[in-house]
Amino acid sequence: MKSFVKVRLQSDQAFSCPVCATPVFDISYVFEDEGKKSNFFQCPECSFLFARPIFIPELDHRQMDGLENAELFNSRMLKRIYVHYFIKKEIRALRRVKGKGALRLLDIGCGTGWTTKVYADQGFEVTGLEPSKGRAEFAREKYGIDVLCDYIEDVEIAEKFDVIVLRHIVEHFSDPGLVLRKIRGFLKDDGVVLVIVPNINCLGRYLFETKWAWVLPWHCNFFTPKSLRTFLNHEHFEILEFYQTPTPLYYPGAIMRAFPNKIVKWIFGKNRFFAMLLCAPLAIAGKLIGMGDNLNLVAKVK
């Protein structure tokens, strides 16, 4: 049985913060599942929240294989909205930094490839990296994406890229810095990285606390704006663009967990698009007060 609770405890053993290397004793949450337990440590210096021990230490168990959620629940409307308000904003940020013209792009953790295809349609020369065989094959067959089926820890790529995309990837690693250190070898001298992670200081987290979309046990890193900036600087990247984005995607599940009755489940679970439409004002309010759901940045190697 799963249990996720907020606590105020101190550990007998200090853990080094993966972002700033500060020794951390303070435990803010405890997650238990089938006899296994993980403590969530909050760094007092950079505000980074991280889980120890991580629940999925095995490399070949970390990939996520579902197709429907990766395809935004097969909703054409949700995809159109996502492309207009999110992907095109990413592209504008990258174009401000890199200019016009063809750019080689590596999309790490490209999933089923539909967001990668948007970049291809906008003039980027794209390659995907995806550890899930099912998702990689889907991306090749449906979207014609050139996908390498491997883990970032193991893959070797001789080609250099102008842009590397890390969309909702860094929060999955016990050592998040490993990802940035690995991709440095894949970037051109003037290349940039686009990083997108959930914002643990978003409005929804404070409204719903442990009922929020923590995506356990797959996520083990939880960033705030401060800790994400510290993370990039610590790994010798210079931040060129930094912004927040709202998304109602996380809210319906949180509401159903917070109010587990049939009426709420019917309203927020029956139709994904309608549920997110109802939740959109909350997501927008969070963005307006500086507590957006996702953190987005573009950075280059110093």
Solvent accessible surface area in square Angstrom, and as a share of the most:
residue,aa,sasa,rsa
1,M,205,0.91
2,K,119,0.50
3,S,48,0.31
4,F,33,0.14
5,V,72,0.41
6,K,121,0.51
7,V,33,0.19
8,R,230,0.84
9,L,94,0.47
10,Q,137,0.61
11,S,22,0.14
12,D,152,0.79
13,Q,111,0.50
14,A,39,0.30
15,F,52,0.22
16,S,71,0.46
17,C,3,0.02
18,P,27,0.17
19,V,0,0.00
20,C,33,0.20
21,A,59,0.46
22,T,29,0.17
23,P,86,0.54
24,V,1,0.00
25,F,88,0.37
26,D,57,0.30
27,I,13,0.06
28,S,22,0.14
29,Y,1,0.00
30,V,13,0.07
31,F,7,0.03
32,E,75,0.34
33,D,23,0.12
34,E,146,0.65
35,G,85,0.82
36,K,104,0.44
37,K,110,0.46
38,S,1,0.01
39,N,32,0.16
40,F,2,0.01
41,F,1,0.00
42,Q,50,0.22
43,C,2,0.01
44,P,92,0.58
45,E,106,0.48
46,C,3,0.02
47,S,30,0.19
48,F,0,0.00
49,L,1,0.00
50,F,0,0.00
51,A,4,0.03
52,R,41,0.15
53,P,85,0.54
54,I,35,0.18
55,F,24,0.10
56,I,29,0.15
57,P,84,0.53
58,E,83,0.37
59,L,59,0.29
60,D,89,0.46
61,H,111,0.49
62,R,33,0.12
63,Q,50,0.22
64,M,54,0.24
65,D,81,0.42
66,G,39,0.37
67,L,72,0.36
68,E,100,0.45
69,N,75,0.39
70,A,24,0.18
71,E,3,0.01
72,L,20,0.10
73,F,38,0.16
74,N,104,0.53
75,S,24,0.15
76,R,197,0.72
77,M,87,0.39
78,L,14,0.07
79,K,36,0.15
80,R,138,0.50
81,I,65,0.33
82,Y,40,0.15
83,V,29,0.17
84,H,106,0.47
85,Y,135,0.51
86,F,24,0.10
87,I,0,0.00
88,K,76,0.32
89,K,60,0.25
90,E,4,0.02
91,I,14,0.07
92,R,126,0.46
93,A,0,0.00
94,L,0,0.00
95,R,52,0.19
96,R,149,0.55
97,V,50,0.29
98,K,38,0.16
99,G,30,0.29
100,K,192,0.81
101,G,46,0.44
102,A,70,0.54
103,L,13,0.06
104,R,48,0.18
105,L,0,0.00
106,L,0,0.00
107,D,3,0.02
108,I,6,0.03
109,G,23,0.22
110,C,9,0.06
111,G,9,0.08
112,T,2,0.01
113,G,0,0.00
114,W,22,0.08
115,T,15,0.09
116,T,0,0.00
117,K,66,0.28
118,V,20,0.11
119,Y,2,0.01
120,A,35,0.27
121,D,95,0.49
122,Q,83,0.37
123,G,43,0.41
124,F,8,0.03
125,E,80,0.36
126,V,23,0.13
127,T,9,0.05
128,G,0,0.00
129,L,1,0.01
130,E,6,0.03
131,P,31,0.19
132,S,1,0.00
133,K,165,0.70
134,G,43,0.42
135,R,26,0.10
136,A,0,0.00
137,E,76,0.34
138,F,53,0.22
139,A,0,0.00
140,R,90,0.33
141,E,131,0.59
142,K,118,0.50
143,Y,36,0.14
144,G,64,0.61
145,I,7,0.04
146,D,89,0.46
147,V,6,0.04
148,L,64,0.32
149,C,51,0.31
150,D,46,0.24
151,Y,27,0.10
152,I,6,0.03
153,E,51,0.23
154,D,81,0.42
155,V,10,0.06
156,E,141,0.63
157,I,28,0.14
158,A,106,0.83
159,E,72,0.32
160,K,97,0.41
161,F,1,0.00
162,D,14,0.07
163,V,0,0.00
164,I,0,0.00
165,V,1,0.00
166,L,0,0.00
167,R,29,0.11
168,H,48,0.21
169,I,26,0.13
170,V,0,0.00
171,E,0,0.00
172,H,24,0.11
173,F,11,0.05
174,S,47,0.30
175,D,55,0.28
176,P,0,0.00
177,G,1,0.01
178,L,60,0.30
179,V,0,0.00
180,L,0,0.00
181,R,117,0.43
182,K,44,0.19
183,I,0,0.00
184,R,87,0.32
185,G,41,0.39
186,F,9,0.04
187,L,10,0.05
188,K,78,0.33
189,D,156,0.81
190,D,94,0.49
191,G,1,0.01
192,V,2,0.01
193,V,0,0.00
194,L,0,0.00
195,V,0,0.00
196,I,5,0.03
197,V,0,0.00
198,P,32,0.20
199,N,2,0.01
200,I,11,0.06
201,N,49,0.25
202,C,1,0.00
203,L,28,0.14
204,G,0,0.00
205,R,22,0.08
206,Y,113,0.43
207,L,95,0.47
208,F,27,0.11
209,E,43,0.19
210,T,31,0.18
211,K,85,0.36
212,W,13,0.05
213,A,24,0.19
214,W,7,0.02
215,V,51,0.29
216,L,29,0.14
217,P,26,0.17
218,W,89,0.31
219,H,17,0.08
220,C,6,0.04
221,N,1,0.01
222,F,11,0.04
223,F,1,0.01
224,T,4,0.03
225,P,34,0.21
226,K,118,0.50
227,S,0,0.00
228,L,0,0.00
229,R,108,0.39
230,T,39,0.23
231,F,0,0.00
232,L,0,0.00
233,N,71,0.36
234,H,90,0.40
235,E,14,0.06
236,H,111,0.50
237,F,0,0.00
238,E,73,0.33
239,I,36,0.19
240,L,60,0.30
241,E,37,0.17
242,F,44,0.18
243,Y,32,0.12
244,Q,30,0.13
245,T,6,0.03
246,P,33,0.21
247,T,11,0.06
248,P,31,0.19
249,L,65,0.33
250,Y,33,0.13
251,Y,0,0.00
252,P,8,0.05
253,G,22,0.21
254,A,0,0.00
255,I,20,0.10
256,M,48,0.21
257,R,109,0.40
258,A,33,0.26
259,F,113,0.47
260,P,116,0.73
261,N,75,0.39
262,K,176,0.75
263,I,126,0.64
264,V,24,0.14
265,K,138,0.59
266,W,161,0.56
267,I,55,0.28
268,F,31,0.13
269,G,37,0.36
270,K,142,0.60
271,N,76,0.39
272,R,119,0.44
273,F,70,0.29
274,F,94,0.39
275,A,0,0.00
276,M,12,0.05
277,L,105,0.52
278,L,81,0.41
279,C,2,0.01
280,A,25,0.20
281,P,87,0.55
282,L,62,0.31
283,A,1,0.01
284,I,93,0.47
285,A,41,0.31
286,G,1,0.01
287,K,70,0.30
288,L,140,0.70
289,I,106,0.54
290,G,44,0.42
291,M,48,0.21
292,G,0,0.00
293,D,2,0.01
294,N,9,0.05
295,L,0,0.00
296,N,5,0.02
297,L,0,0.00
298,V,0,0.00
299,A,0,0.00
300,K,77,0.32
301,V,44,0.25
302,K,137,0.58
